[in-house]
Amino acid sequence: MTSTSSESPVRAGGLDVYTPGLIQVWYSDYTLNALKAAIIEAAPAKVACLSCPSLYFHDEAARWRDTFGLVNFEFDRRWESDPGFVFYDCYRPTEIAEQLHGQFDFIVADPPAINNRTLECYAATIKLLAARGAKIIFSTLENFDPTMQDLLGLSPQRFRPDLPGFALDGRWCFYTSFACRSLSQPNPVADAKREAAKLEEEDQEGYAELAAGFHQSQHEI
């Protein structure tokens, strides 16, 4: 997914630059460190990053993505020269090379929209890629508990992702298929933003207009 984060003027993978026409939102370093901790704790053999390049290109990723076999499934072809890049159109969810089927024991997904079609597409891709017993982290708008349970058997975690500069920051949630220490603790920054968002939601018309765009089918990173 995109933000105008002020954390660093230059980020690994060129994440200080955004591709026109795509919805691109990067996680904060604090959130990325929590995701990294979840991966290290699970010690997977191969990790699929679906529309989540900020995790793939996390500052220290160059030293650990080979260890855990990170693969960058992306629609944005600016990274196609990277050896871990796999072109991924989320609206063609089963167009995945057969040799990748059932190969990933850890999957992180960050869809570009929150309509049923998009979430179902990502769920279809995850089911293709997942090895038996794969651990899944799915990032989407809060209050999708029934949908996430129905699609993939996922439950919400206490840790909320922080998405600097994103209009719906504070309203996002991590859903997972497993218990995880790093995601069971609160994220103070995201929680503070959630409290502020509650005040904004009192203007129901403004909130509905803001969220409407994310109910449309669209691509992101």
Residue frames as qw, qx, qy, qz and C-alpha x, y, z in Angstrom:
[[0.000, 0.882, 0.472, 0.000, 0.00, 0.00, 0.00],
 [0.514, 0.473, -0.014, 0.716, 1.40, 4.54, 0.09],
 [0.373, -0.837, -0.283, 0.282, 2.44, 7.19, 2.40],
 [0.327, 0.818, -0.173, 0.441, 4.46, 10.35, 2.53],
 [0.800, -0.514, -0.176, 0.253, 6.47, 9.03, 5.46],
 [0.113, 0.923, -0.281, 0.236, 9.11, 11.37, 6.83],
 [0.872, -0.448, 0.160, 0.117, 11.08, 8.61, 8.53],
 [0.584, -0.342, 0.471, 0.565, 13.92, 8.63, 6.01],
 [0.349, 0.695, -0.193, -0.598, 14.66, 10.52, 2.77],
 [0.491, 0.422, -0.703, -0.293, 16.08, 7.39, 1.16],
 [0.769, -0.209, 0.499, -0.341, 14.80, 3.86, 1.78],
 [0.306, -0.214, 0.888, 0.270, 15.94, 0.47, 0.61],
 [0.360, 0.418, 0.817, 0.168, 14.28, -0.58, -2.62],
 [0.053, 0.205, 0.303, 0.929, 13.65, 3.05, -3.58],
 [0.195, -0.611, -0.766, 0.040, 10.65, 3.25, -1.25],
 [0.111, -0.514, -0.197, 0.827, 11.08, 7.00, -0.96],
 [0.222, 0.197, -0.459, -0.838, 9.57, 7.17, -4.47],
 [0.549, 0.303, 0.669, -0.399, 5.98, 6.26, -5.36],
 [0.212, 0.107, 0.775, 0.585, 4.74, 4.93, -8.68],
 [0.365, 0.158, -0.015, -0.918, 2.05, 7.15, -10.27],
 [0.651, 0.012, -0.474, -0.593, -1.32, 5.46, -10.64],
 [0.640, -0.137, -0.748, 0.107, -0.83, 2.96, -7.81],
 [0.567, -0.745, 0.030, -0.350, -2.00, 3.04, -4.22],
 [0.703, 0.219, -0.525, 0.428, 1.23, 2.61, -2.24],
 [0.496, -0.779, 0.125, -0.363, 1.45, 2.69, 1.55],
 [0.560, 0.322, -0.672, 0.362, 4.55, 1.75, 3.53],
 [0.713, -0.592, -0.367, 0.082, 4.53, 0.47, 7.10],
 [0.196, -0.902, 0.327, -0.202, 6.42, 2.40, 9.77],
 [0.392, 0.468, -0.759, 0.229, 9.75, 0.95, 10.89],
 [0.388, -0.250, 0.680, -0.569, 8.18, 0.05, 14.24],
 [0.855, 0.185, 0.193, -0.443, 5.54, -2.03, 12.47],
 [0.718, 0.512, -0.469, -0.052, 8.11, -3.57, 10.12],
 [0.069, 0.465, -0.801, 0.370, 10.23, -4.59, 13.10],
 [0.644, -0.075, 0.551, -0.525, 7.20, -6.33, 14.63],
 [0.880, 0.377, -0.072, -0.281, 6.61, -8.22, 11.38],
 [0.466, 0.576, -0.655, 0.146, 10.29, -9.10, 11.18],
 [0.275, -0.358, 0.761, -0.466, 10.15, -10.41, 14.76],
 [0.830, 0.113, 0.304, -0.454, 7.16, -12.57, 13.82],
 [0.792, 0.497, -0.342, -0.093, 9.11, -14.07, 10.93],
 [0.212, 0.542, -0.748, 0.321, 12.20, -14.72, 13.03],
 [0.538, -0.224, 0.622, -0.523, 10.09, -16.33, 15.76],
 [0.892, 0.243, 0.170, -0.340, 8.44, -18.65, 13.23],
 [0.319, -0.498, 0.728, 0.346, 11.75, -19.44, 11.47],
 [0.806, 0.463, 0.260, -0.261, 10.09, -20.24, 8.12],
 [0.661, -0.052, 0.540, 0.518, 11.87, -21.70, 5.10],
 [0.211, 0.259, 0.504, 0.796, 10.14, -19.43, 2.57],
 [0.063, 0.578, 0.461, -0.670, 8.14, -16.20, 2.96],
 [0.244, 0.531, 0.573, 0.575, 5.74, -14.71, 0.41],
 [0.035, -0.433, -0.237, 0.869, 5.27, -10.93, 0.59],
 [0.233, 0.573, 0.703, 0.351, 2.03, -10.22, -1.29],
 [0.049, 0.821, 0.236, 0.518, 1.80, -6.52, -2.19],
 [0.590, -0.801, -0.034, 0.095, 4.09, -5.78, 0.74],
 [0.692, 0.515, -0.200, 0.464, 7.41, -4.43, -0.61],
 [0.169, -0.808, 0.330, -0.459, 8.14, -2.37, 2.50],
 [0.843, -0.414, 0.331, -0.095, 8.59, -5.67, 4.35],
 [0.912, 0.291, 0.085, 0.276, 10.61, -7.24, 1.55],
 [0.490, 0.600, -0.136, 0.618, 12.87, -4.16, 1.37],
 [0.553, -0.830, -0.073, -0.012, 12.99, -3.50, 5.11],
 [0.019, 0.911, -0.410, 0.035, 16.30, -1.86, 6.03],
 [0.363, -0.511, 0.779, -0.007, 17.97, -5.07, 7.19],
 [0.892, 0.258, 0.216, -0.303, 16.20, -7.32, 4.70],
 [0.575, 0.655, -0.487, -0.054, 19.29, -7.71, 2.54],
 [0.011, 0.479, -0.830, 0.285, 20.86, -9.65, 5.41],
 [0.409, -0.025, 0.815, -0.408, 17.94, -11.86, 6.29],
 [0.726, 0.352, 0.023, -0.591, 15.64, -12.29, 3.27],
 [0.535, 0.392, -0.731, -0.161, 17.89, -14.99, 1.85],
 [0.066, -0.174, 0.893, -0.409, 17.80, -16.85, 5.17],
 [0.430, 0.296, 0.680, -0.515, 14.00, -16.92, 5.15],
 [0.286, 0.222, 0.795, 0.487, 13.53, -17.05, 1.38],
 [0.237, 0.627, 0.331, -0.665, 11.51, -13.82, 1.01],
 [0.307, 0.298, 0.670, 0.607, 9.77, -13.41, -2.37],
 [0.107, 0.388, 0.138, -0.905, 8.33, -10.07, -3.49],
 [0.250, 0.494, 0.790, 0.262, 4.98, -10.67, -5.26],
 [0.038, -0.553, -0.115, 0.824, 4.32, -7.28, -6.86],
 [0.501, 0.742, 0.444, 0.025, 2.29, -5.50, -9.53],
 [0.066, 0.956, -0.202, -0.204, 4.84, -2.67, -9.79],
 [0.923, 0.290, 0.013, 0.254, 7.45, -3.80, -12.30],
 [0.123, 0.906, -0.341, 0.220, 10.08, -1.29, -11.19],
 [0.498, -0.582, 0.630, -0.128, 11.56, -4.10, -9.07],
 [0.956, 0.234, 0.033, -0.176, 11.50, -6.81, -11.73],
 [0.541, 0.613, -0.533, 0.215, 15.31, -6.85, -11.97],
 [0.383, -0.523, 0.635, -0.421, 15.48, -7.94, -8.33],
 [0.288, 0.162, -0.936, -0.120, 16.01, -11.74, -8.05],
 [0.084, 0.221, 0.864, -0.444, 13.18, -12.04, -5.52],
 [0.396, 0.282, 0.020, -0.873, 10.57, -10.32, -7.71],
 [0.192, 0.289, 0.913, 0.214, 7.51, -12.17, -9.03],
 [0.244, -0.112, -0.235, -0.934, 4.97, -10.19, -11.04],
 [0.017, -0.362, -0.894, 0.265, 1.59, -10.43, -9.33],
 [0.309, -0.242, -0.261, -0.882, -1.77, -9.08, -10.50],
 [0.218, 0.026, 0.794, -0.566, -4.09, -9.61, -7.57],
 [0.648, 0.321, 0.179, -0.667, -7.11, -9.59, -9.89],
 [0.784, 0.315, -0.498, -0.196, -5.69, -12.64, -11.65],
 [0.536, -0.634, 0.469, -0.300, -5.16, -14.52, -8.39],
 [0.921, -0.089, 0.378, 0.008, -4.49, -17.98, -9.79],
 [0.691, 0.683, -0.156, 0.178, -1.98, -16.89, -12.43],
 [0.414, -0.752, 0.512, -0.039, 0.90, -18.09, -10.29],
 [0.461, 0.480, -0.737, -0.117, 3.67, -20.30, -11.68],
 [0.901, -0.223, -0.302, -0.216, 2.98, -23.90, -10.74],
 [0.688, 0.159, -0.523, 0.478, 6.43, -24.35, -9.23],
 [0.030, -0.347, 0.394, -0.851, 5.46, -21.80, -6.56],
 [0.712, -0.381, -0.277, -0.521, 2.30, -23.64, -5.48],
 [0.883, -0.433, -0.177, -0.042, 2.46, -24.93, -1.91],
 [0.709, 0.305, -0.304, 0.559, 6.00, -23.60, -1.40],
 [0.035, 0.545, -0.272, 0.792, 5.55, -20.94, 1.30],
 [0.514, -0.388, -0.723, 0.249, 5.26, -21.64, 5.01],
 [0.170, -0.580, -0.345, 0.718, 4.84, -17.94, 5.90],
 [0.226, 0.533, 0.519, 0.629, 2.72, -15.44, 3.95],
 [0.079, -0.516, -0.314, 0.793, 2.16, -11.72, 4.54],
 [0.217, 0.536, 0.629, 0.519, -0.58, -10.02, 2.49],
 [0.054, -0.489, -0.246, 0.835, -1.45, -6.32, 2.27],
 [0.351, 0.554, 0.685, 0.317, -4.30, -5.88, -0.25],
 [0.171, 0.102, 0.151, 0.968, -4.96, -2.59, -2.05],
 [0.437, -0.283, -0.219, -0.825, -8.69, -2.46, -1.38],
 [0.218, -0.059, 0.813, -0.536, -11.26, -3.72, 1.11],
 [0.727, 0.128, -0.117, -0.664, -14.07, -4.93, -1.11],
 [0.864, -0.119, 0.457, -0.176, -15.04, -8.60, -1.08],
 [0.839, 0.538, -0.072, 0.035, -13.66, -9.24, -4.55],
 [0.277, 0.754, -0.524, 0.284, -10.16, -8.07, -3.63],
 [0.480, -0.490, 0.641, -0.344, -10.06, -9.94, -0.33],
 [0.925, 0.120, 0.316, -0.172, -11.30, -13.11, -2.03],
 [0.694, 0.660, -0.268, 0.102, -8.62, -12.77, -4.71],
 [0.021, 0.679, -0.657, 0.327, -5.86, -12.57, -2.12],
 [0.724, -0.250, 0.552, -0.329, -7.33, -15.51, -0.24],
 [0.924, 0.367, 0.058, -0.090, -7.28, -17.56, -3.46],
 [0.483, 0.704, -0.465, 0.235, -3.61, -16.71, -4.05],
 [0.321, -0.576, 0.644, -0.388, -2.69, -17.52, -0.45],
 [0.885, -0.045, 0.387, -0.256, -4.34, -20.93, -0.73],
 [0.834, 0.525, -0.154, 0.069, -2.26, -21.65, -3.85],
 [0.316, 0.711, -0.509, 0.370, 1.03, -20.56, -2.31],
 [0.528, -0.592, 0.439, -0.422, 0.61, -21.95, 1.19],
 [0.393, 0.212, -0.890, 0.097, 2.45, -25.04, 2.31],
 [0.642, -0.474, -0.595, -0.100, 0.70, -27.31, 4.82],
 [0.580, -0.606, -0.364, 0.405, 0.43, -25.46, 8.14],
 [0.383, 0.405, 0.050, 0.829, 1.59, -22.14, 6.68],
 [0.212, -0.591, -0.430, 0.649, 1.44, -19.11, 8.95],
 [0.217, 0.622, 0.462, 0.594, -0.53, -16.17, 7.50],
 [0.134, -0.509, -0.298, 0.796, -0.59, -12.45, 8.32],
 [0.194, 0.595, 0.597, 0.503, -3.26, -10.45, 6.49],
 [0.145, -0.304, -0.225, 0.914, -3.44, -6.65, 6.76],
 [0.044, -0.510, -0.603, -0.612, -6.77, -4.93, 6.13],
 [0.292, -0.485, 0.051, -0.823, -9.37, -2.59, 7.64],
 [0.131, -0.067, 0.822, -0.551, -10.52, -3.41, 11.17],
 [0.596, 0.197, 0.416, -0.657, -13.91, -5.04, 11.82],
 [0.644, 0.345, -0.532, -0.428, -13.43, -7.67, 9.13],
 [0.378, -0.332, 0.820, -0.272, -13.41, -10.46, 11.70],
 [0.791, 0.231, 0.488, -0.289, -16.19, -12.59, 10.11],
 [0.676, 0.693, -0.192, -0.163, -14.78, -12.15, 6.59],
 [0.156, 0.665, -0.724, 0.097, -11.22, -13.07, 7.58],
 [0.530, -0.189, 0.773, -0.291, -12.47, -16.06, 9.56],
 [0.810, 0.404, 0.316, -0.284, -14.59, -17.28, 6.66],
 [0.590, 0.738, -0.309, -0.108, -11.93, -16.79, 3.99],
 [0.550, 0.500, -0.613, 0.269, -8.83, -18.09, 5.74],
 [0.776, -0.445, -0.428, 0.130, -9.62, -18.85, 9.37],
 [0.420, 0.310, -0.286, 0.803, -7.80, -15.73, 10.60],
 [0.414, -0.760, -0.466, 0.184, -8.20, -13.84, 13.89],
 [0.118, 0.910, -0.069, 0.392, -7.42, -10.19, 14.76],
 [0.693, -0.061, -0.391, 0.603, -4.27, -9.34, 16.71],
 [0.331, -0.815, -0.288, 0.379, -3.74, -6.73, 19.42],
 [0.367, -0.394, 0.280, 0.795, -0.90, -5.03, 17.50],
 [0.480, 0.805, 0.309, -0.161, -2.23, -2.51, 14.99],
 [0.655, 0.206, 0.244, 0.685, -0.06, -1.61, 11.97],
 [0.078, -0.788, -0.068, 0.607, 1.10, 1.98, 11.67],
 [0.572, 0.461, 0.479, 0.481, 0.88, 3.44, 8.14],
 [0.208, -0.550, -0.081, 0.805, 2.33, 6.99, 8.23],
 [0.105, 0.289, -0.339, -0.889, 0.56, 9.42, 5.93],
 [0.125, -0.255, -0.887, -0.364, -2.27, 7.01, 5.09],
 [0.363, -0.345, -0.100, -0.860, -5.74, 8.55, 5.36],
 [0.821, -0.357, -0.274, -0.352, -7.15, 5.50, 7.18],
 [0.424, 0.297, -0.700, 0.491, -4.16, 5.05, 9.49],
 [0.260, -0.183, 0.601, -0.734, -5.30, 3.85, 12.90],
 [0.780, 0.104, 0.165, -0.595, -8.16, 1.81, 11.47],
 [0.660, 0.383, -0.626, -0.164, -6.04, -1.05, 10.09],
 [0.780, -0.395, 0.407, -0.264, -5.64, -4.48, 11.67],
 [0.218, 0.408, -0.876, -0.138, -3.43, -7.56, 11.38],
 [0.906, -0.078, 0.124, -0.398, -5.31, -10.86, 11.08],
 [0.109, 0.530, -0.840, -0.035, -3.29, -14.04, 11.57],
 [0.853, -0.036, -0.447, -0.266, -3.60, -17.81, 11.52],
 [0.751, -0.060, -0.515, 0.408, -1.31, -18.23, 14.53],
 [0.472, -0.866, -0.113, 0.122, -0.41, -16.81, 17.93],
 [0.626, 0.457, -0.114, 0.621, 2.56, -14.47, 17.80],
 [0.493, -0.533, -0.339, 0.598, 4.35, -12.66, 20.64],
 [0.261, -0.108, 0.136, 0.950, 5.32, -9.59, 18.62],
 [0.217, -0.312, -0.461, -0.802, 1.76, -9.02, 17.38],
 [0.468, -0.550, -0.691, 0.030, 0.04, -9.76, 20.70],
 [0.345, -0.444, -0.305, 0.769, 1.29, -6.51, 22.25],
 [0.226, 0.898, 0.334, -0.178, -0.23, -3.05, 21.62],
 [0.513, 0.293, 0.171, 0.789, 1.32, -0.55, 19.23],
 [0.162, -0.617, -0.391, 0.664, 1.09, 2.77, 21.13],
 [0.006, -0.271, 0.311, 0.911, 1.45, 4.93, 18.02],
 [0.217, -0.214, -0.766, -0.566, -1.27, 3.14, 16.08],
 [0.250, -0.555, -0.765, 0.209, -3.55, 3.00, 19.13],
 [0.091, -0.510, -0.198, 0.832, -3.27, 6.75, 19.61],
 [0.140, 0.117, -0.506, -0.843, -4.18, 7.25, 15.97],
 [0.227, -0.372, -0.872, -0.224, -7.17, 4.94, 16.44],
 [0.154, -0.597, -0.572, 0.541, -8.46, 7.09, 19.29],
 [0.038, 0.417, -0.141, -0.897, -8.12, 10.17, 17.09],
 [0.149, -0.068, -0.771, -0.615, -9.89, 8.33, 14.28],
 [0.102, -0.509, -0.837, 0.176, -12.87, 7.69, 16.54],
 [0.025, 0.612, 0.243, -0.752, -13.39, 11.42, 16.79],
 [0.118, 0.276, -0.529, -0.794, -13.21, 11.77, 13.02],
 [0.092, -0.228, -0.931, -0.270, -15.78, 9.03, 12.59],
 [0.111, 0.543, 0.582, -0.596, -18.31, 11.22, 14.34],
 [0.363, 0.551, -0.216, -0.720, -18.47, 12.96, 10.98],
 [0.712, 0.120, 0.692, -0.017, -20.01, 9.88, 9.35],
 [0.632, 0.755, 0.142, -0.104, -20.44, 11.50, 5.95],
 [0.145, 0.855, -0.492, -0.069, -16.79, 12.53, 5.76],
 [0.468, -0.381, 0.797, -0.003, -15.58, 9.13, 6.93],
 [0.761, 0.356, 0.535, -0.087, -17.76, 7.32, 4.41],
 [0.526, 0.839, -0.105, -0.087, -16.38, 9.44, 1.59],
 [0.106, -0.749, 0.653, 0.029, -12.82, 8.80, 2.73],
 [0.545, -0.193, 0.815, -0.044, -13.27, 5.03, 2.92],
 [0.761, 0.496, 0.228, -0.350, -15.29, 4.69, -0.28],
 [0.440, 0.721, -0.496, -0.201, -12.26, 4.64, -2.55],
 [0.099, -0.424, 0.894, -0.101, -10.81, 1.64, -0.77],
 [0.674, 0.194, 0.633, -0.327, -13.96, -0.35, -1.54],
 [0.674, 0.655, -0.152, -0.305, -13.13, -0.11, -5.25],
 [0.933, 0.024, 0.209, 0.292, -11.00, -2.72, -7.01],
 [0.237, 0.932, -0.268, 0.062, -7.54, -1.20, -7.47],
 [0.850, 0.159, -0.313, 0.392, -3.87, -2.08, -7.45],
 [0.318, -0.907, 0.236, -0.141, -1.42, -1.16, -4.79],
 [0.568, 0.406, -0.646, 0.310, 1.91, -2.14, -3.38]]
